[in-house]
Amino acid sequence: MESKKIRQLFLDFFKEKGHEIVPSSPLLPKDDPTLLFTNAGMVQFKSVFLGEETRPYRRAVSAQKCLRAGGKHNDLENVGRTARHHTFFEMLGNFSFGDYFKKEATAWAWELLTEWYKLPADKLYITVYEKDDEAAEIWKDHVGIPAERIYRLGEKDNFWQMGDTGPCGPCSEILIDQGAELSCGKPTCAVGCDCDRYLEIWNLVFMQYNRDSSGQLTPLPKPSIDTGMGLERLSAVLQGKHNNFDTDLFMPIIRTVEKISGKKYGIDSSTNVSMRVIADHIRSAAFVISEGLFPSNEGRGYVLRRIIRRAARHGFMLGIEGPFLYSLLDTVNEIMSGPYPDLPETTERNKKVLELEEERFAHTLSSGMGILNKLMDDLKSSGKDTIPGAELFKLYDTFGFPADLAQDIAEDNKFAIDLKGFNDEMELQKTRARASWVGEEEVAGVYREIKKQYGATVFSGYETLHSDSSVNAILKNGAPVEEAREGDEVEIILDKTPFYGESGGQVGDKGKIKAAGLMVEVLDTKRFSDILIHNAAVKKGTIGKGMTVSAVVDEERRKAIMRNHTATHLLHAALRAVLGDHIKQAGSLVTPDRLRFDFTHFYAMDEKEIGEVEEMVNEQIFKNLTVHKSTSTIDDAISRGVTALFGEKYGETVRVVQAGDFSAELCGGTHSDATGEIGLFKITSEGSVAAGIRRIEAVTGFPAIEFYKTREIELRKAAGLLKVPEQKVSERVEKIIGELKQQEKELEKFKQKAVRGKVDAVLESIVLIDNIKVLAQKIDGLDMKALRDLADTVKNRIGSGVILLASSLDGQAYYVSAVSKDLTSRFNAGEILKTVTGGKGGGRPDMAQGGTKDVEGIEKAVGLVVEIVKEKEKQ
């Protein structure tokens, strides 16, 4: 059975059972700070399970895109080496939100597997939580599974929880016996063994308890169902394969890699691993890049960079030269565009991103080799033959240099690797990631409890900057308190507020919370789900729960933010008009002082393009277009051509911000009432922030006027210094630069002549040691370039020998070491330099250079060279 039919049968089956087919949510979760990527089918329903959101349906089914390659869930290093691990995978799941429970979930799972997918019932086994008698009885008495095929396992295997607190419950797994040939061979091999004989294919979670901070379990009033079955694993079973990579989800990609590499899959284990890694990783890269993620050095972008570079590294191991991953995207589209029709829309952009990243990785390998070689030289000089694990991890984590490649190079150079130290550093990084996740989840749990008790915060900030509100909760150091006094820094949650919470790139509002005898300064406003949190400092009096207070937003600051946010929309529309429809927003920041806009584009904008965009935005400002804000259904807004940001989570009802006929976007931010309020728009910079991502920074209103005023003052100063009219400044500067270049050329000729004049005097210092010419000389007043030129000239004159030249200039000591080619097997210029400078500098065996601040030590350093040569000749 083809994977596309397997996927569709699952959806059709549960639709027949009254489930709503819900499309996959993006891999980049927008409203869950605890997640790097969507890693399970239930993620998009998390707020429903927590009671924070209601949907128009109580039964749902989905085929969810998932990625596990960072943070708490990280399968990256196992991919390709096992039959089951993947970074990207699809999770098939059915969900009940307080509707049906165990009896229906188990019966339907059995019906789908045995009657629709035609799996042999006598090969299927069931596990249940050891204390879940109810589930065991349902499987035996209701579904009809023989008791000897139902296994009870402990909490580690069969109890699921969302976090340390919150919804949780027992789970039941369905496994298939793949045959004795896949057994580990141990006498104890049975259901629950880690080998591949008894393969878990479906996990049914019975969400029936709430766990509090003390660990106490309380039955939920409306138990729910959350199930998950990996499409890749199910496809392997139904296609008679013992390895997921041998299914139709991966084999077309592997066949393409075979053609590119000229190697065959299935012959050699190392080749198999490399091809599987590439097939897995290109799927991940294709999907997350299509959602607007680009390689970078932090967060999700860093994970993507590691995925791409790991795949490129395995291409290198297959003998593939140059970028190749981009050429696999067409094959990925052929396999995946049916269920995900938006995937091919960004293919050309995705190809450019991959090609650029592979080229950057080639550069990284080159620079990483230099770092590794220097490390080995330093270790060798100090008599060590093992590369510390911490250094290897730094090379891997900071510079992106593959650890396995570093190990190969080290072994070729007779170095051992401290693998334990490397693995300890890797585990430490994972521990930090897990700790970060736990900490964020604990804070999120407090906010959820507040929302559960008081409901969502009513935001009144579109209509007013002032409201009379009631204090719902106060948090100090993350814990609820009854009151806060003068000097305390706290988080305050009101029943309603005009303060905008940071989201959509717009910063949070600042202002005051006041009452009789009370003054609280709001330093920032954040958002968690749909509650607004005021980060505040109590300046006077005491604020307590239940108090009625006056919440007042800083008006001038808010208006400045509104000007910049509306200008951002105008900028987006202008970029699309000038550069093309491929422009997509890739990030933004709206503050009172400036705006920042990241967008997809592969080339630097030239002055003409920047000028056109700037002029177009200002033209719309001068037209004083009315900025309409309205609500509409998401379908109606999209049908009218309103711009929606890819990956953003929109409800059924959306807010549309429209500036005349020029710009229309879905946006929850605050905006000017007319474009004329922006006053003036000025782009201050345009540059690259990642492969395929450009960034524009701009100012509006008074900061824009200040921008021009500052430059006008500087221009006047320059004109005064140059004694020319302002409009002649650039002409005069060009003339001066030309004159300076000519003078520099004359000076360089003079320096070269002076150096040539020193050669004969320097050559008089040559000494012979066992017929080896050794020249060590101090010549003051030369910079590094002049010293290097002199060394080259001297080396050419003496033909064969060892040279060290040193000079002091402006408080800096410069050294150049040179060894003629015929002597590099006995003497190394880099080692000589490091010996005389105390480890400073480096270079090739025939030429090295370096510098220190120790001008006084030059004489001693020069004197060491003869001794170094003598010692070497004794060995």
BELTA-V364614 format. One record per pair of residues at least 6 apart in sequence whose C-alpha atoms are under 6 Angstrom apart, sorted by sequence separation. I is the first residue (numbers start at 1). J is the second residue. If there is no record, write none. Layout:
# BELTA-V364614
i=I j=J
i=I j=J
This chain:
# BELTA-V364614
i=47 j=53
i=48 j=54
i=68 j=74
i=69 j=75
i=79 j=85
i=113 j=119
i=139 j=145
i=211 j=217
i=258 j=264
i=295 j=301
i=296 j=302
i=337 j=343
i=395 j=401
i=396 j=402
i=474 j=480
i=475 j=481
i=502 j=508
i=526 j=532
i=527 j=533
i=589 j=595
i=658 j=664
i=688 j=694
i=719 j=725
i=767 j=773
i=807 j=813
i=834 j=840
i=842 j=848
i=68 j=75
i=69 j=76
i=79 j=86
i=161 j=168
i=191 j=198
i=210 j=217
i=265 j=272
i=294 j=301
i=295 j=302
i=396 j=403
i=474 j=481
i=501 j=508
i=513 j=520
i=526 j=533
i=576 j=583
i=589 j=596
i=657 j=664
i=687 j=694
i=688 j=695
i=719 j=726
i=767 j=774
i=807 j=814
i=842 j=849
i=160 j=168
i=209 j=217
i=210 j=218
i=236 j=244
i=500 j=508
i=512 j=520
i=525 j=533
i=588 j=596
i=657 j=665
i=687 j=695
i=766 j=774
i=806 j=814
i=841 j=849
i=28 j=37
i=29 j=38
i=160 j=169
i=209 j=218
i=295 j=304
i=500 j=509
i=512 j=521
i=525 j=534
i=588 j=597
i=656 j=665
i=686 j=695
i=766 j=775
i=806 j=815
i=841 j=850
i=27 j=37
i=159 j=169
i=160 j=170
i=209 j=219
i=295 j=305
i=499 j=509
i=512 j=522
i=525 j=535
i=588 j=598
i=656 j=666
i=686 j=696
i=719 j=729
i=805 j=815
i=819 j=829
i=27 j=38
i=159 j=170
i=184 j=195
i=208 j=219
i=209 j=220
i=233 j=244
i=236 j=247
i=511 j=522
i=524 j=535
i=587 j=598
i=655 j=666
i=685 j=696
i=805 j=816
i=818 j=829
i=158 j=170
i=159 j=171
i=208 j=220
i=232 j=244
i=510 j=522
i=523 j=535
i=586 j=598
i=655 j=667
i=685 j=697
i=804 j=816
i=817 j=829
i=830 j=842
i=158 j=171
i=510 j=523
i=522 j=535
i=523 j=536
i=586 j=599
i=684 j=697
i=804 j=817
i=830 j=843
i=182 j=196
i=183 j=197
i=476 j=490
i=510 j=524
i=522 j=536
i=585 j=599
i=683 j=697
i=684 j=698
i=803 j=817
i=182 j=197
i=208 j=223
i=475 j=490
i=509 j=524
i=521 j=536
i=584 j=599
i=683 j=698
i=803 j=818
i=830 j=845
i=207 j=223
i=475 j=491
i=508 j=524
i=509 j=525
i=521 j=537
i=584 j=600
i=682 j=698
i=817 j=833
i=829 j=845
i=207 j=224
i=474 j=491
i=508 j=525
i=520 j=537
i=583 j=600
i=682 j=699
i=802 j=819
i=828 j=845
i=829 j=846
i=69 j=87
i=179 j=197
i=207 j=225
i=474 j=492
i=520 j=538
i=634 j=652
i=681 j=699
i=829 j=847
i=830 j=848
i=68 j=87
i=178 j=197
i=206 j=225
i=473 j=492
i=520 j=539
i=633 j=652
i=634 j=653
i=681 j=700
i=801 j=820
i=829 j=848
i=67 j=87
i=177 j=197
i=205 j=225
i=473 j=493
i=519 j=539
i=633 j=653
i=634 j=654
i=680 j=700
i=800 j=820
i=67 j=88
i=177 j=198
i=205 j=226
i=472 j=493
i=519 j=540
i=632 j=653
i=633 j=654
i=680 j=701
i=66 j=88
i=130 j=152
i=176 j=198
i=205 j=227
i=472 j=494
i=518 j=540
i=632 j=654
i=642 j=664
i=643 j=665
i=644 j=666
i=679 j=701
i=682 j=704
i=41 j=64
i=66 j=89
i=127 j=150
i=129 j=152
i=130 j=153
i=175 j=198
i=176 j=199
i=204 j=227
i=471 j=494
i=472 j=495
i=518 j=541
i=631 j=654
i=642 j=665
i=678 j=701
i=66 j=90
i=125 j=149
i=126 j=150
i=127 j=151
i=128 j=152
i=129 j=153
i=130 j=154
i=175 j=199
i=203 j=227
i=470 j=494
i=501 j=525
i=502 j=526
i=517 j=541
i=631 j=655
i=65 j=90
i=127 j=152
i=129 j=154
i=175 j=200
i=203 j=228
i=326 j=351
i=470 j=495
i=501 j=526
i=565 j=590
i=630 j=655
i=631 j=656
i=782 j=807
i=836 j=861
i=40 j=66
i=64 j=90
i=174 j=200
i=175 j=201
i=202 j=228
i=253 j=279
i=281 j=307
i=501 j=527
i=630 j=656
i=39 j=66
i=64 j=91
i=174 j=201
i=202 j=229
i=469 j=496
i=629 j=656
i=774 j=801
i=776 j=803
i=778 j=805
i=780 j=807
i=819 j=846
i=38 j=66
i=39 j=67
i=63 j=91
i=174 j=202
i=201 j=229
i=326 j=354
i=629 j=657
i=773 j=801
i=774 j=802
i=775 j=803
i=776 j=804
i=777 j=805
i=778 j=806
i=779 j=807
i=780 j=808
i=781 j=809
i=818 j=846
i=39 j=68
i=63 j=92
i=129 j=158
i=173 j=202
i=326 j=355
i=386 j=415
i=389 j=418
i=393 j=422
i=628 j=657
i=772 j=801
i=774 j=803
i=776 j=805
i=778 j=807
i=818 j=847
i=37 j=67
i=62 j=92
i=173 j=203
i=385 j=415
i=386 j=416
i=387 j=417
i=388 j=418
i=389 j=419
i=561 j=591
i=628 j=658
i=817 j=847
i=62 j=93
i=172 j=203
i=386 j=417
i=501 j=532
i=561 j=592
i=564 j=595
i=627 j=658
i=817 j=848
i=61 j=93
i=172 j=204
i=323 j=355
i=389 j=421
i=390 j=422
i=466 j=498
i=560 j=592
i=627 j=659
i=816 j=848
i=61 j=94
i=171 j=204
i=278 j=311
i=389 j=422
i=465 j=498
i=626 j=659
i=816 j=849
i=60 j=94
i=171 j=205
i=515 j=549
i=625 j=659
i=626 j=660
i=815 j=849
i=60 j=95
i=171 j=206
i=323 j=358
i=514 j=549
i=557 j=592
i=625 j=660
i=815 j=850
i=59 j=95
i=107 j=143
i=170 j=206
i=514 j=550
i=815 j=851
i=59 j=96
i=169 j=206
i=459 j=496
i=460 j=497
i=461 j=498
i=513 j=550
i=814 j=851
i=58 j=96
i=169 j=207
i=457 j=495
i=458 j=496
i=459 j=497
i=460 j=498
i=461 j=499
i=513 j=551
i=813 j=851
i=21 j=60
i=24 j=63
i=58 j=97
i=168 j=207
i=169 j=208
i=457 j=496
i=459 j=498
i=574 j=613
i=813 j=852
i=19 j=59
i=20 j=60
i=21 j=61
i=22 j=62
i=24 j=64
i=169 j=209
i=274 j=314
i=493 j=533
i=512 j=552
i=813 j=853
i=19 j=60
i=21 j=62
i=129 j=170
i=168 j=209
i=492 j=533
i=511 j=552
i=812 j=853
i=19 j=61
i=167 j=209
i=168 j=210
i=492 j=534
i=511 j=553
i=813 j=855
i=167 j=210
i=491 j=534
i=511 j=554
i=128 j=172
i=166 j=210
i=491 j=535
i=510 j=554
i=127 j=172
i=166 j=211
i=491 j=536
i=127 j=173
i=165 j=211
i=490 j=536
i=627 j=673
i=126 j=173
i=165 j=212
i=489 j=536
i=570 j=617
i=627 j=674
i=126 j=174
i=165 j=213
i=489 j=537
i=626 j=674
i=125 j=174
i=488 j=537
i=625 j=674
i=41 j=91
i=125 j=175
i=488 j=538
i=624 j=674
i=625 j=675
i=124 j=175
i=487 j=538
i=624 j=675
i=124 j=176
i=486 j=538
i=624 j=676
i=123 j=176
i=486 j=539
i=123 j=177
i=486 j=540
i=621 j=675
i=622 j=676
i=486 j=541
i=621 j=676
i=290 j=346
i=485 j=542
i=484 j=542
i=261 j=320
i=484 j=543
i=483 j=543
i=483 j=544
i=482 j=544
i=482 j=545
i=618 j=681
i=473 j=545
i=472 j=545
i=456 j=530
i=457 j=531
i=471 j=545
i=456 j=531
i=471 j=546
i=470 j=546
i=471 j=547
i=470 j=547
i=470 j=548
i=469 j=548
i=469 j=549
i=468 j=549
i=468 j=550
i=467 j=550
i=505 j=588
i=506 j=589
i=467 j=551
i=505 j=589
i=506 j=590
i=507 j=591
i=466 j=551
i=505 j=590
i=466 j=552
i=776 j=862
i=465 j=552
i=465 j=553
i=573 j=663
i=602 j=692
i=601 j=692
i=600 j=692
i=601 j=693
i=600 j=693
i=599 j=693
i=599 j=694
i=598 j=694
i=598 j=695
i=597 j=695
i=597 j=696
i=596 j=696
i=596 j=697
i=595 j=697
i=595 j=698
i=594 j=698
i=566 j=671
i=594 j=699
i=562 j=670
i=562 j=671
i=563 j=672
i=562 j=672
i=563 j=678
i=98 j=222
i=98 j=223
i=98 j=224
i=97 j=224
i=96 j=224
i=96 j=225
i=95 j=225
i=95 j=226
i=94 j=227
i=93 j=227
i=93 j=228
i=92 j=228
i=91 j=228
i=92 j=229
i=91 j=229
i=91 j=230
i=90 j=230
i=91 j=231
i=90 j=231
i=83 j=243
i=83 j=244
i=81 j=273
i=80 j=273
i=80 j=276
i=88 j=284
i=80 j=277
i=3 j=235
i=353 j=691
i=353 j=692
i=71 j=433
i=72 j=434
i=34 j=437
i=34 j=440
i=26 j=647
